[in-house]
Amino acid sequence: MSSGTFRALVVEEDASGRRVELRDLAVADLPPGEVLVRIAYSTLNYKDGLAVTGKGKILRTSPMAPGIDFAGTVVESASPAYRPGDEVILTGWGVGERYWGGFSQLNRVKAEWLLPLPEGLTLKRAMAIGTAGLTAALCVLALERQGVVPGERELVVTGAAGGVGSMAVALLAQAGFRVVASTGRPNEADYLRGLGATEVIDRATFTNPGRPLERERWAGAVDTVGGATLGGIFRSMAYRGVVAACGNAGGTEFTTSVFPFILRSVQLIGVDSVVVSPDDRRQAWTRLASTLPGDLIDQMTELIPLDAVPAYSEAITNGRIRGRVVIDLNA
Ligand code: NDP
């Protein structure tokens, strides 16, 4: 990056078609905003995969840099909240959807969208956690707020080998829960046990036909898959069990009976990470920074350069990415 110019992965869509390409741009090309950030790392989330491949309608303007999260250093700031040299992170707020995203060496954003780099984390590890970790932490906090505490009963995480799933398994295990990982990739069993899963089960457990109520097993669930998987989880929720639903990697619609709700007082809680309040964000990041050991974060993380993003986007939308993918904007 020479002074004044920078590189970004840009998606452009017009009457002549759809192009995904690396482009050299000038600072003047960036949208207006209060804080100019030199981005060190971004990450590849499921939503970014949909945005880059065009498999989902994520990008709301064109041309556009995808990337729903980033970590970097403030270059200029019109806000008293930040000064040049400050290390910051950003997740959500429509960045990489409605607003210029993180797959860009520079970005200009609203000060209120940024958080100071949480204490104890490097820029790289903050992005290894990224939106996936934030979402997982919000799910864990949601379960805890509804009274789910470590005990005899197990919790289940679906889509466990993915980004949010891996983070949820690790966070729950670190908090002392007995966490069972549900995956379609039995070859990732050792990886999942390494994150703290006590058992690894086949994801077909939830999509196979079953009775409306089965043996009470789960005190809580973090579901990143949605669809039939989410529908199937309710059958084996224990009395007063709580399901935190945050994903749709396996589908958007689900069917269940009312019995888990009216006979077992089961609760379903939706979790959003995009416009969640600054207070909840801070609480979640404090939890993440204080509970996840650095080497555990590194075990879940693969580092790639910006030009590898299109291929990895195809892979993440096909459920073939393990853990977290961090993008090094300077590689
Ligand atoms: P990943 O692709 O990393 O993880 C998704 C995992 O789901 C896969 O690894 C796979 O796990 C499982 N999976 C994928 N396809 C299917 C399928 N057809 N049927 C059953 N299981 C499947 O994505 P992320 O971790 O980035 O995101 C996970 C989900 O959470 C996405 O739907 C995403 O949109 C959502 N999300 C929501 C947020 C929010 O604010 N609510 C924020 C971030 C993510 P395995 O191989 O282990 O079975």
Residues whose N, C-alpha, C, O or C-beta is under 5 A from the ligand:
A	BS01	NDP	N45 Y46 K47 T131 A132 T135 G159 A160 A161 G162 G163 V164 G165 S182 T183 G184 R185 R203 T224 V225 C246 G247 N248 A249 G250 V271 D272 S273 V274 I316 G319 I321 G323
